[in-house]
Every structure is written in structure tokens, then in C-alpha cells.
Amino acid sequence: MKQLGNMLRQAQQMQQKMARMQEELAQKEIEASSGGGMVVCRVSGKQEILSLKISPEVVDPKEVEMLEDLVKAAVGEAIRKSQELVTAEMNKITGGMGLNLPKMF
């Protein structure tokens, strides 16, 4: 019975740490760019787009597809970096146990 109590206490502590981590991640910002910095995207640790900057020289009505590709690349990279940040923070809490936990946000 004592082991069960210890396991429940540990689970509760991990849950509290995860809640704190979510709060901390929400405050972090990740930036990524494409096209040599012509398109820059910033996302939060909650994987929400905070800003998207496009250099004026990229805006050419004849090159809309290229602009779309650059935006997609910058956003994709920013989200990927944000996911890496979440994984790294989760590993700190779980001790790298490789738990298959649900998405945080």
C-alpha cells in the first residue's frame, strides 16, 4: 500500500511540474526564417503564430507561389522548433522515460 501512495505522490508531482512547464512554455518565443530571412515567423511555446514578417522585395504579384512556399517553410520550421522545445522540457520532467504523452496544447 505504501508503494501505491508513493506512486500517486510522484504522479501528482509530475502533473504539477507539467502544469508549470506549460505556463513557462507559453511565455517562450521561437523564431524561424526562410528565403535568407525574407520571411520570418515567430511562434509561442504553445505553437501559436505571434508574428509573420515578409520583406517588401519578396512581394511580387507574379511570384505569389514562391511567397506562399517561403511562408509555409518559415511557419513549418518555427513550429518544428517549438515542438523540439516542448519535447526537451518534457524530457526534463519525465527524466527521458520516453512517455508517449498527449499533445500539450
PyRosetta script that sets phi, psi and omega in degrees:
from pyrosetta import init, pose_from_sequence

init()
pose = pose_from_sequence("MKQLGNMLRQAQQMQQKMARMQEELAQKEIEASSGGGMVVCRVSGKQEILSLKISPEVVDPKEVEMLEDLVKAAVGEAIRKSQELVTAEMNKITGGMGLNLPKMF")
pose.set_psi(1, -34.6)
pose.set_omega(1, -179.1)
pose.set_phi(2, -65.0)
pose.set_psi(2, -37.3)
pose.set_omega(2, 178.9)
pose.set_phi(3, -63.3)
pose.set_psi(3, -39.6)
pose.set_omega(3, 179.0)
pose.set_phi(4, -63.1)
pose.set_psi(4, -41.8)
pose.set_omega(4, 177.7)
pose.set_phi(5, -61.8)
pose.set_psi(5, -42.6)
pose.set_omega(5, 177.9)
pose.set_phi(6, -63.4)
pose.set_psi(6, -42.6)
pose.set_omega(6, 179.6)
pose.set_phi(7, -63.5)
pose.set_psi(7, -41.1)
pose.set_omega(7, 178.6)
pose.set_phi(8, -65.0)
pose.set_psi(8, -40.2)
pose.set_omega(8, 178.5)
pose.set_phi(9, -63.9)
pose.set_psi(9, -43.6)
pose.set_omega(9, 178.0)
pose.set_phi(10, -63.6)
pose.set_psi(10, -41.4)
pose.set_omega(10, 178.6)
pose.set_phi(11, -63.0)
pose.set_psi(11, -40.0)
pose.set_omega(11, 179.0)
pose.set_phi(12, -66.0)
pose.set_psi(12, -40.9)
pose.set_omega(12, 177.8)
pose.set_phi(13, -63.9)
pose.set_psi(13, -41.6)
pose.set_omega(13, 179.2)
pose.set_phi(14, -64.2)
pose.set_psi(14, -39.6)
pose.set_omega(14, 178.9)
pose.set_phi(15, -63.3)
pose.set_psi(15, -41.1)
pose.set_omega(15, 177.8)
pose.set_phi(16, -64.9)
pose.set_psi(16, -41.6)
pose.set_omega(16, 178.5)
pose.set_phi(17, -63.8)
pose.set_psi(17, -40.2)
pose.set_omega(17, 179.7)
pose.set_phi(18, -65.1)
pose.set_psi(18, -39.2)
pose.set_omega(18, 178.4)
pose.set_phi(19, -63.9)
pose.set_psi(19, -42.8)
pose.set_omega(19, 176.9)
pose.set_phi(20, -63.0)
pose.set_psi(20, -41.7)
pose.set_omega(20, -179.8)
pose.set_phi(21, -61.9)
pose.set_psi(21, -41.9)
pose.set_omega(21, 178.8)
pose.set_phi(22, -60.1)
pose.set_psi(22, -42.9)
pose.set_omega(22, 178.5)
pose.set_phi(23, -62.6)
pose.set_psi(23, -44.0)
pose.set_omega(23, -180.0)
pose.set_phi(24, -66.4)
pose.set_psi(24, -42.6)
pose.set_omega(24, 179.5)
pose.set_phi(25, -62.6)
pose.set_psi(25, -35.5)
pose.set_omega(25, -179.7)
pose.set_phi(26, -61.3)
pose.set_psi(26, -25.1)
pose.set_omega(26, -178.7)
pose.set_phi(27, -87.8)
pose.set_psi(27, -13.8)
pose.set_omega(27, -176.8)
pose.set_phi(28, -84.7)
pose.set_psi(28, 152.0)
pose.set_omega(28, 178.1)
pose.set_phi(29, -127.3)
pose.set_psi(29, 138.8)
pose.set_omega(29, 179.6)
pose.set_phi(30, -121.6)
pose.set_psi(30, 139.2)
pose.set_omega(30, -179.0)
pose.set_phi(31, -123.3)
pose.set_psi(31, 141.2)
pose.set_omega(31, 175.8)
pose.set_phi(32, -144.2)
pose.set_psi(32, 155.9)
pose.set_omega(32, -179.0)
pose.set_phi(33, -138.9)
pose.set_psi(33, 167.0)
pose.set_omega(33, 174.7)
pose.set_phi(34, -142.8)
pose.set_psi(34, 166.5)
pose.set_omega(34, 179.6)
pose.set_phi(35, 62.8)
pose.set_psi(35, 35.9)
pose.set_omega(35, 179.7)
pose.set_phi(36, 65.6)
pose.set_psi(36, 30.5)
pose.set_omega(36, 178.3)
pose.set_phi(37, 93.8)
pose.set_psi(37, 4.9)
pose.set_omega(37, 180.0)
pose.set_phi(38, -72.1)
pose.set_psi(38, -26.7)
pose.set_omega(38, 175.1)
pose.set_phi(39, -127.1)
pose.set_psi(39, 125.2)
pose.set_omega(39, -178.1)
pose.set_phi(40, -127.4)
pose.set_psi(40, 131.2)
pose.set_omega(40, -179.7)
pose.set_phi(41, -123.3)
pose.set_psi(41, 136.0)
pose.set_omega(41, 173.9)
pose.set_phi(42, -116.7)
pose.set_psi(42, 133.5)
pose.set_omega(42, 176.4)
pose.set_phi(43, -127.0)
pose.set_psi(43, 157.9)
pose.set_omega(43, 177.2)
pose.set_phi(44, -87.1)
pose.set_psi(44, 170.3)
pose.set_omega(44, 174.6)
pose.set_phi(45, -64.9)
pose.set_psi(45, -12.8)
pose.set_omega(45, 175.0)
pose.set_phi(46, -90.8)
pose.set_psi(46, 6.4)
pose.set_omega(46, 177.4)
pose.set_phi(47, 64.5)
pose.set_psi(47, 38.2)
pose.set_omega(47, 173.8)
pose.set_phi(48, -106.0)
pose.set_psi(48, 137.4)
pose.set_omega(48, 178.8)
pose.set_phi(49, -70.9)
pose.set_psi(49, 123.4)
pose.set_omega(49, 178.9)
pose.set_phi(50, -94.4)
pose.set_psi(50, -39.3)
pose.set_omega(50, 178.2)
pose.set_phi(51, -157.2)
pose.set_psi(51, 157.2)
pose.set_omega(51, 177.2)
pose.set_phi(52, -141.2)
pose.set_psi(52, 118.4)
pose.set_omega(52, -179.3)
pose.set_phi(53, -114.3)
pose.set_psi(53, 134.2)
pose.set_omega(53, 179.6)
pose.set_phi(54, -125.4)
pose.set_psi(54, 124.7)
pose.set_omega(54, 178.8)
pose.set_phi(55, -64.7)
pose.set_psi(55, 138.5)
pose.set_omega(55, -178.7)
pose.set_phi(56, -56.7)
pose.set_psi(56, -32.5)
pose.set_omega(56, -177.6)
pose.set_phi(57, -68.7)
pose.set_psi(57, -13.4)
pose.set_omega(57, 179.4)
pose.set_phi(58, -84.9)
pose.set_psi(58, -21.7)
pose.set_omega(58, -175.2)
pose.set_phi(59, -81.9)
pose.set_psi(59, 96.7)
pose.set_omega(59, 177.6)
pose.set_phi(60, -130.9)
pose.set_psi(60, 119.4)
pose.set_omega(60, -177.6)
pose.set_phi(61, -53.7)
pose.set_psi(61, -24.9)
pose.set_omega(61, -179.7)
pose.set_phi(62, -80.7)
pose.set_psi(62, -13.9)
pose.set_omega(62, -174.1)
pose.set_phi(63, -118.6)
pose.set_psi(63, 34.6)
pose.set_omega(63, -178.1)
pose.set_phi(64, -59.6)
pose.set_psi(64, -40.8)
pose.set_omega(64, -179.5)
pose.set_phi(65, -61.9)
pose.set_psi(65, -40.1)
pose.set_omega(65, 178.2)
pose.set_phi(66, -63.7)
pose.set_psi(66, -43.5)
pose.set_omega(66, 178.6)
pose.set_phi(67, -61.4)
pose.set_psi(67, -43.0)
pose.set_omega(67, 178.2)
pose.set_phi(68, -60.2)
pose.set_psi(68, -42.1)
pose.set_omega(68, 179.2)
pose.set_phi(69, -64.5)
pose.set_psi(69, -40.8)
pose.set_omega(69, 179.1)
pose.set_phi(70, -64.9)
pose.set_psi(70, -42.5)
pose.set_omega(70, 179.0)
pose.set_phi(71, -63.5)
pose.set_psi(71, -46.7)
pose.set_omega(71, 179.5)
pose.set_phi(72, -58.7)
pose.set_psi(72, -42.7)
pose.set_omega(72, -179.5)
pose.set_phi(73, -64.8)
pose.set_psi(73, -44.1)
pose.set_omega(73, -178.8)
pose.set_phi(74, -66.3)
pose.set_psi(74, -44.2)
pose.set_omega(74, 180.0)
pose.set_phi(75, -65.0)
pose.set_psi(75, -44.5)
pose.set_omega(75, 179.2)
pose.set_phi(76, -59.9)
pose.set_psi(76, -42.5)
pose.set_omega(76, 179.7)
pose.set_phi(77, -67.3)
pose.set_psi(77, -41.2)
pose.set_omega(77, 179.3)
pose.set_phi(78, -63.2)
pose.set_psi(78, -42.2)
pose.set_omega(78, 178.9)
pose.set_phi(79, -66.8)
pose.set_psi(79, -41.2)
pose.set_omega(79, 178.3)
pose.set_phi(80, -59.3)
pose.set_psi(80, -44.4)
pose.set_omega(80, 179.0)
pose.set_phi(81, -64.1)
pose.set_psi(81, -37.8)
pose.set_omega(81, 178.4)
pose.set_phi(82, -64.5)
pose.set_psi(82, -41.0)
pose.set_omega(82, 178.6)
pose.set_phi(83, -65.0)
pose.set_psi(83, -38.1)
pose.set_omega(83, 176.8)
pose.set_phi(84, -62.3)
pose.set_psi(84, -39.9)
pose.set_omega(84, 178.9)
pose.set_phi(85, -62.7)
pose.set_psi(85, -44.9)
pose.set_omega(85, 179.1)
pose.set_phi(86, -61.4)
pose.set_psi(86, -45.4)
pose.set_omega(86, -179.7)
pose.set_phi(87, -61.2)
pose.set_psi(87, -44.7)
pose.set_omega(87, 179.8)
pose.set_phi(88, -61.4)
pose.set_psi(88, -43.2)
pose.set_omega(88, -179.9)
pose.set_phi(89, -67.5)
pose.set_psi(89, -38.4)
pose.set_omega(89, 178.1)
pose.set_phi(90, -64.3)
pose.set_psi(90, -40.3)
pose.set_omega(90, 179.3)
pose.set_phi(91, -62.8)
pose.set_psi(91, -31.8)
pose.set_omega(91, 176.8)
pose.set_phi(92, -64.1)
pose.set_psi(92, -38.9)
pose.set_omega(92, -177.3)
pose.set_phi(93, -77.1)
pose.set_psi(93, -44.1)
pose.set_omega(93, -174.5)
pose.set_phi(94, -88.0)
pose.set_psi(94, -4.0)
pose.set_omega(94, -178.8)
pose.set_phi(95, 68.9)
pose.set_psi(95, 25.9)
pose.set_omega(95, 178.8)
pose.set_phi(96, 69.0)
pose.set_psi(96, 26.6)
pose.set_omega(96, -178.5)
pose.set_phi(97, -66.9)
pose.set_psi(97, -8.4)
pose.set_omega(97, 179.5)
pose.set_phi(98, 70.8)
pose.set_psi(98, 32.3)
pose.set_omega(98, 179.2)
pose.set_phi(99, -67.8)
pose.set_psi(99, 139.2)
pose.set_omega(99, 178.7)
pose.set_phi(100, -92.5)
pose.set_psi(100, 81.0)
pose.set_omega(100, -174.6)
pose.set_phi(101, -91.7)
pose.set_psi(101, 154.5)
pose.set_omega(101, 178.8)
pose.set_phi(102, -67.4)
pose.set_psi(102, 161.8)
pose.set_omega(102, 178.4)
pose.set_phi(103, -56.0)
pose.set_psi(103, 142.3)
pose.set_omega(103, -175.6)
pose.set_phi(104, -77.7)
pose.set_psi(104, -32.5)
pose.set_omega(104, -173.7)
pose.set_phi(105, -131.4)
pose.dump_pdb("model.pdb")
